Amino acid sequence: MLVARSVDAVREAIPAYRDLRGPQLDEVENIARASLHRLLELWIDDGDIERDRPAFRAIGTARAADGRPLTDILRAYRVAADVFVRHVVDHHLDELEPADVADLSLLVLRTLDAVSEAIIDAYTAYRDRLTSDRGQAQAAFLDDLLAGRQNSSGAIADRSRQLDLVLAGRPRLLIVAATDPADSVSDDDLDTILRALGASPHTDQSDPAPRAHLCTRRGTRGILLLSGPVDRAVLDTVCAASDLRGCLMPGRPIADVAATYRLACDGLDTAPGHAFADRELLDDGDCQLLVLLTARATADTDAVVSSVLGPLRDPSNSHLLDGVRAFISTGTATAAAAELHVHPQTLRYRLRRARELTGRDPRHAWHRLALDTAIQLRQLDGALRTR
């Protein structure tokens, strides 16, 4: 109960701790439990906190790697210590002598001082090492984002400032791989992409200006986190010239990069060759469809519909959606036009306009599958809603 109260008090007092979930929250609870237990031991046995310094130095290093603000870390220990002292006073004061309370107060002050010193030393040392190589530090930051080790907006902002980054709140994620599975994406490949987008190559660390992108490599793939507008046609051209293919995901909150990365990887891992027939990069709709087709637990039919059909869901574009549906069901523009009682040229215009809005041409097998699946899901959902 005391541990839970301490963690609740920390999360209430410190905004950066409110967003912690899963393993990170479990870690905070474990540290709180061990620290409070150790504090009680020191009070009972009149022990020495010095032997605990390595453990707290390890915590300082880990928190520096997480990007959690140093002031928040130290405050968390003060808040937890306050909860402990108040618990003792509220529940055990009748059992204690004034000297016992005085000893406890002095012990808490000495312990907080020693813990703070150990954490500050390790935190500062790690940060000094990290910022000595800006490129490596920035790649490590993206690795943490991809792994979900960085999901607090406050911690992300703090680490961005430390690494001299100006990242968008909703960056786009680009993953590229060599068309030959035996090859790997190189630094030159990533630099070529960045130059085409008007950004500084990630291997050039001489430019002192803040960066708006991050790069790293995982296995044979290259990963870029991009801010600002991204020209898909330019990327397609660059990737084709470099024998690369990949996936460009839309802008989502930076704290959701890990989930976006997993979705993109699922898509690339399962995409058939003909999904790249008319382009080099998959998109969100392709990945959502592939997750559905492979029966992943994360499959979301609403996401398939919205990401594949996009603007075609708007009532003002219902005639375009009807044209796509008729073309898919009949197989030709002439037959689709006859079904809708319009001129074949009108039907072709509607298909061309739908292609411009969605990036999908129903004459290509993969796009036809994506559009047909999304249309059917939308119709099924409408039928269920009217029952």
Wavefront OBJ file of the C-alpha trace (Angstrom):
o trace
v 0.000 0.000 0.000
v 2.831 2.409 0.869
v 4.535 1.759 -2.477
v 1.293 2.406 -4.375
v 0.733 5.630 -2.428
v 4.279 6.764 -3.175
v 3.953 6.086 -6.912
v 0.551 7.808 -7.020
v 2.025 10.834 -5.259
v 4.929 10.975 -7.726
v 2.597 10.780 -10.726
v 0.346 13.427 -9.238
v 3.211 15.818 -8.499
v 5.342 15.324 -11.641
v 3.694 15.563 -15.113
v 6.461 13.566 -16.844
v 5.542 10.492 -14.764
v 1.820 10.618 -15.567
v 2.314 9.300 -19.105
v 4.316 6.249 -18.052
v 2.696 2.920 -18.893
v 3.589 -0.768 -18.986
v 7.251 -1.670 -18.321
v 8.250 1.908 -17.510
v 5.573 2.216 -14.820
v 6.508 -1.224 -13.487
v 10.108 -0.066 -13.232
v 9.102 3.024 -11.228
v 7.108 0.831 -8.839
v 10.025 -1.586 -8.426
v 12.463 1.251 -7.706
v 10.029 2.780 -5.209
v 9.601 -0.576 -3.451
v 13.336 -1.239 -3.240
v 14.154 2.327 -2.162
v 11.536 2.459 0.601
v 12.557 -0.971 1.854
v 16.204 0.100 1.919
v 15.348 3.344 3.729
v 13.531 1.355 6.407
v 16.540 -0.953 6.766
v 18.886 1.994 7.174
v 16.680 3.490 9.865
v 16.337 0.250 11.828
v 19.954 -0.919 11.496
v 21.667 2.480 11.375
v 23.187 1.330 8.080
v 25.417 3.086 5.553
v 23.945 4.417 2.294
v 27.388 4.472 0.632
v 27.167 0.851 -0.498
v 24.022 1.738 -2.465
v 25.751 4.338 -4.635
v 26.431 1.969 -7.598
v 22.731 1.086 -7.792
v 21.690 4.734 -7.870
v 24.395 5.569 -10.388
v 22.909 2.852 -12.608
v 19.497 4.470 -12.219
v 20.972 7.859 -13.160
v 22.506 6.382 -16.305
v 19.266 4.628 -17.282
v 17.213 7.788 -16.798
v 19.675 9.807 -18.878
v 19.282 7.220 -21.651
v 15.499 7.518 -21.350
v 15.734 11.289 -21.640
v 13.763 11.838 -18.452
v 14.508 15.317 -17.013
v 17.003 15.256 -14.140
v 14.933 17.654 -12.013
v 11.923 15.340 -12.293
v 13.971 12.308 -11.234
v 15.320 13.997 -8.108
v 11.915 15.401 -7.243
v 10.399 11.916 -7.488
v 12.698 10.693 -4.708
v 11.817 13.701 -2.540
v 8.092 13.097 -3.040
v 8.413 9.383 -2.208
v 10.491 10.172 0.899
v 7.848 12.645 2.044
v 5.155 9.971 1.721
v 7.293 7.566 3.770
v 7.914 10.051 6.605
v 4.273 11.101 6.752
v 3.205 7.444 6.875
v 5.506 6.801 9.847
v 4.274 9.914 11.675
v 0.592 9.243 10.954
v 0.611 5.558 11.919
v 3.461 5.006 14.367
v 4.052 8.263 16.221
v 2.714 6.833 19.500
v 5.337 4.073 19.336
v 8.283 6.435 18.787
v 10.449 8.626 20.955
v 11.260 12.158 19.796
v 14.822 11.006 19.197
v 13.561 8.309 16.813
v 11.693 10.879 14.734
v 14.749 13.136 14.697
v 16.953 10.225 13.567
v 14.507 9.406 10.789
v 14.432 13.006 9.557
v 18.212 13.267 9.512
v 18.503 9.881 7.791
v 16.101 10.956 5.039
v 18.093 14.157 4.451
v 21.428 12.284 4.295
v 19.991 9.610 2.049
v 18.424 12.103 -0.369
v 21.724 13.966 -0.526
v 23.707 10.794 -1.317
v 21.148 9.500 -3.813
v 20.991 12.872 -5.591
v 24.766 13.072 -5.837
v 25.050 9.561 -7.307
v 22.241 10.115 -9.817
v 23.498 13.555 -10.886
v 27.059 12.284 -11.434
v 25.957 9.328 -13.549
v 23.292 11.298 -15.433
v 25.749 14.078 -16.315
v 28.490 11.653 -17.358
v 26.144 9.787 -19.666
v 24.849 13.002 -21.222
v 28.402 14.228 -21.815
v 29.239 10.990 -23.633
v 25.995 11.075 -25.582
v 26.337 14.633 -26.867
v 30.028 14.256 -27.787
v 28.898 12.481 -30.995
v 25.744 14.189 -32.159
v 25.023 11.762 -34.989
v 25.322 8.714 -32.753
v 23.250 10.385 -30.048
v 20.483 11.278 -32.471
v 20.418 7.736 -33.881
v 20.166 6.383 -30.333
v 17.224 8.715 -29.715
v 15.375 7.339 -32.740
v 16.178 3.785 -31.612
v 14.536 4.588 -28.280
v 11.478 6.039 -30.003
v 11.138 2.966 -32.223
v 11.433 0.637 -29.239
v 8.828 2.548 -27.222
v 11.356 3.527 -24.558
v 10.445 7.180 -25.083
v 6.701 7.894 -24.863
v 6.476 10.884 -22.530
v 6.006 14.161 -24.394
v 7.981 16.001 -21.712
v 10.923 13.591 -21.914
v 10.886 13.713 -25.727
v 10.956 17.518 -25.701
v 13.778 17.539 -23.149
v 15.922 15.101 -25.103
v 15.261 16.979 -28.347
v 16.570 20.175 -26.762
v 19.658 18.400 -25.473
v 20.422 16.993 -28.925
v 19.678 20.272 -30.732
v 16.687 18.868 -32.637
v 13.568 20.596 -33.917
v 11.202 17.703 -34.553
v 7.642 18.014 -35.762
v 4.883 17.050 -33.353
v 3.555 14.676 -36.022
v 6.586 13.485 -38.019
v 6.428 11.047 -40.904
v 8.202 7.706 -40.673
v 10.068 6.324 -43.687
v 11.499 2.800 -43.769
v 13.572 1.668 -46.750
v 15.135 -1.659 -47.675
v 17.159 -2.901 -50.636
v 15.143 -4.630 -53.350
v 17.685 -7.467 -53.108
v 17.135 -9.071 -49.671
v 20.852 -9.919 -49.517
v 21.812 -6.229 -49.573
v 21.622 -3.632 -46.807
v 20.723 0.042 -46.850
v 23.899 2.141 -46.615
v 24.677 5.549 -45.155
v 25.022 6.800 -48.721
v 21.486 5.609 -49.490
v 20.086 7.536 -46.526
v 22.104 10.642 -47.400
v 20.811 10.500 -50.978
v 17.228 10.445 -49.716
v 17.833 13.347 -47.338
v 19.492 15.459 -50.041
v 16.555 14.834 -52.363
v 14.256 16.146 -49.608
v 16.446 19.206 -49.067
v 17.755 18.036 -45.682
v 21.325 17.763 -44.378
v 22.920 14.329 -44.835
v 22.997 12.493 -41.529
v 26.707 11.665 -41.942
v 27.532 15.381 -42.107
v 27.776 16.616 -38.529
v 29.529 19.881 -39.406
v 26.290 21.830 -39.916
v 25.561 23.558 -36.578
v 21.907 24.251 -37.428
v 19.268 22.275 -35.470
v 18.071 19.210 -37.335
v 14.477 18.350 -38.102
v 15.025 14.667 -38.884
v 16.448 11.512 -37.335
v 18.134 8.517 -38.965
v 19.113 5.053 -37.862
v 19.513 1.564 -39.270
v 18.040 -1.673 -38.001
v 19.203 -4.879 -39.567
v 19.289 -4.348 -43.328
v 16.777 -1.471 -43.239
v 17.152 2.270 -42.898
v 14.708 4.348 -40.869
v 14.133 8.091 -41.103
v 11.869 10.309 -39.014
v 10.983 13.303 -41.172
v 9.498 16.682 -40.312
v 7.673 18.985 -42.694
v 6.125 18.133 -46.066
v 7.434 15.085 -47.909
v 7.067 14.680 -51.685
v 6.160 11.035 -52.262
v 6.912 11.306 -55.998
v 10.460 12.494 -55.222
v 10.968 9.638 -52.785
v 9.656 7.108 -55.315
v 12.124 8.403 -57.913
v 15.080 8.354 -55.515
v 14.241 4.871 -54.237
v 13.846 3.480 -57.756
v 17.228 4.899 -58.763
v 18.862 3.399 -55.646
v 17.144 -0.015 -55.910
v 15.246 0.603 -52.699
v 11.678 0.025 -51.668
v 9.927 0.698 -48.411
v 7.057 2.341 -46.615
v 6.156 5.990 -45.937
v 3.744 6.441 -43.037
v 1.624 9.548 -42.442
v 2.322 12.026 -39.680
v 1.269 10.755 -36.268
v 2.062 12.048 -32.750
v 5.750 11.555 -32.052
v 4.937 9.555 -28.923
v 3.244 6.968 -31.222
v 6.344 6.331 -33.354
v 6.819 2.825 -31.900
v 3.312 1.694 -32.896
v 3.699 3.258 -36.355
v 7.039 1.506 -36.800
v 5.586 -1.901 -35.879
v 2.720 -1.400 -38.336
v 5.103 -0.427 -41.148
v 7.377 -3.400 -40.434
v 4.405 -5.769 -40.461
v 3.454 -4.361 -43.851
v 6.924 -4.654 -45.354
v 7.403 -8.148 -43.946
v 4.249 -9.468 -45.623
v 3.763 -7.356 -48.776
v 3.704 -9.334 -52.042
v 5.940 -8.223 -54.886
v 3.082 -6.850 -56.972
v 2.209 -4.391 -54.185
v 5.201 -2.418 -55.538
v 4.181 -2.730 -59.193
v 3.628 0.993 -59.788
v 5.560 2.569 -56.894
v 8.446 1.928 -54.522
v 6.771 2.885 -51.241
v 3.830 1.358 -49.430
v 1.583 3.623 -47.377
v -0.579 3.390 -44.285
v -3.469 1.852 -46.207
v -1.285 -0.953 -47.551
v 0.011 -1.773 -44.078
v -3.442 -1.670 -42.505
v -4.704 -4.052 -45.211
v -1.782 -6.444 -44.780
v -2.256 -6.537 -41.009
v -5.903 -7.454 -41.645
v -5.091 -10.087 -44.286
v -2.523 -11.750 -42.037
v -4.961 -11.759 -39.101
v -2.723 -9.775 -36.742
v -4.158 -8.883 -33.366
v -3.743 -5.201 -34.237
v -5.995 -5.414 -37.314
v -8.527 -2.568 -37.457
v -11.219 -2.598 -40.144
v -12.049 1.065 -39.606
v -8.398 1.943 -40.162
v -8.399 -0.047 -43.427
v -11.422 1.853 -44.701
v -10.193 5.306 -43.708
v -6.593 4.855 -44.871
v -7.416 3.191 -48.206
v -10.437 5.230 -49.290
v -9.452 8.518 -47.700
v -11.347 11.404 -49.373
v -13.620 8.976 -51.234
v -15.593 8.557 -47.998
v -16.776 12.145 -48.245
v -20.400 12.356 -49.456
v -19.323 14.860 -52.104
v -17.185 12.133 -53.675
v -19.794 9.375 -53.581
v -19.983 9.393 -57.389
v -16.242 8.686 -57.540
v -16.561 5.837 -55.067
v -19.480 4.405 -57.045
v -17.331 4.550 -60.173
v -14.508 2.619 -58.504
v -16.926 0.064 -57.090
v -18.599 -0.478 -60.466
v -15.256 -0.791 -62.271
v -14.037 -3.410 -59.786
v -17.254 -5.410 -59.976
v -17.518 -5.384 -63.784
v -13.887 -5.345 -64.828
v -14.042 -2.691 -67.550
v -14.798 1.012 -67.807
v -17.411 0.347 -70.496
v -19.338 -2.176 -68.419
v -19.061 0.023 -65.306
v -20.393 3.014 -67.271
v -23.337 0.961 -68.477
v -24.112 -0.142 -64.924
v -24.115 3.448 -63.706
v -25.857 4.805 -66.817
v -23.069 7.270 -67.606
v -20.804 7.793 -70.628
v -17.608 5.635 -70.596
v -15.509 8.812 -70.720
v -17.317 10.071 -67.613
v -16.474 6.814 -65.845
v -12.817 7.095 -66.888
v -12.719 10.644 -65.525
v -14.111 9.404 -62.202
v -11.471 6.656 -62.023
v -8.732 9.154 -62.816
v -10.011 11.545 -60.149
v -10.240 8.720 -57.584
v -6.673 7.757 -58.402
v -5.519 11.336 -57.808
v -7.227 11.441 -54.408
v -6.138 8.023 -53.142
v -2.991 7.192 -55.088
v -4.633 3.905 -56.090
v -5.348 2.700 -59.613
v -7.964 -0.093 -59.675
v -6.417 -1.395 -62.914
v -3.500 -2.683 -60.794
v -4.175 -5.943 -58.951
v -2.888 -4.792 -55.555
v -4.761 -1.502 -55.569
v -7.888 -3.260 -56.785
v -7.686 -5.638 -53.824
v -7.144 -2.770 -51.388
v -10.018 -0.698 -52.758
v -12.391 -3.651 -53.023
v -11.638 -4.758 -49.458
v -12.157 -1.255 -48.084
v -15.408 -0.809 -50.026
v -16.757 -4.140 -48.826
v -15.814 -3.385 -45.202
v -17.523 -0.024 -45.457
v -20.689 -1.562 -46.868
v -20.713 -4.303 -44.220
v -20.289 -1.733 -41.466
v -23.165 0.311 -42.894
v -25.386 -2.749 -43.084
v -24.628 -3.657 -39.474
v -25.394 -0.135 -38.304
v -28.845 -0.183 -39.941
v -29.938 -3.437 -38.300
l 1 2 3 4 5 6 7 8 9 10 11 12 13 14 15 16 17 18 19 20 21 22 23 24 25 26 27 28 29 30 31 32 33 34 35 36 37 38 39 40 41 42 43 44 45 46 47 48 49 50 51 52 53 54 55 56 57 58 59 60 61 62 63 64 65 66 67 68 69 70 71 72 73 74 75 76 77 78 79 80 81 82 83 84 85 86 87 88 89 90 91 92 93 94 95 96 97 98 99 100 101 102 103 104 105 106 107 108 109 110 111 112 113 114 115 116 117 118 119 120 121 122 123 124 125 126 127 128 129 130 131 132 133 134 135 136 137 138 139 140 141 142 143 144 145 146 147 148 149 150 151 152 153 154 155 156 157 158 159 160 161 162 163 164 165 166 167 168 169 170 171 172 173 174 175 176 177 178 179 180 181 182 183 184 185 186 187 188 189 190 191 192 193 194 195 196 197 198 199 200 201 202 203 204 205 206 207 208 209 210 211 212 213 214 215 216 217 218 219 220 221 222 223 224 225 226 227 228 229 230 231 232 233 234 235 236 237 238 239 240 241 242 243 244 245 246 247 248 249 250 251 252 253 254 255 256 257 258 259 260 261 262 263 264 265 266 267 268 269 270 271 272 273 274 275 276 277 278 279 280 281 282 283 284 285 286 287 288 289 290 291 292 293 294 295 296 297 298 299 300 301 302 303 304 305 306 307 308 309 310 311 312 313 314 315 316 317 318 319 320 321 322 323 324 325 326 327 328 329 330 331 332 333 334 335 336 337 338 339 340 341 342 343 344 345 346 347 348 349 350 351 352 353 354 355 356 357 358 359 360 361 362 363 364 365 366 367 368 369 370 371 372 373 374 375 376 377 378 379 380 381 382 383 384 385 386 387
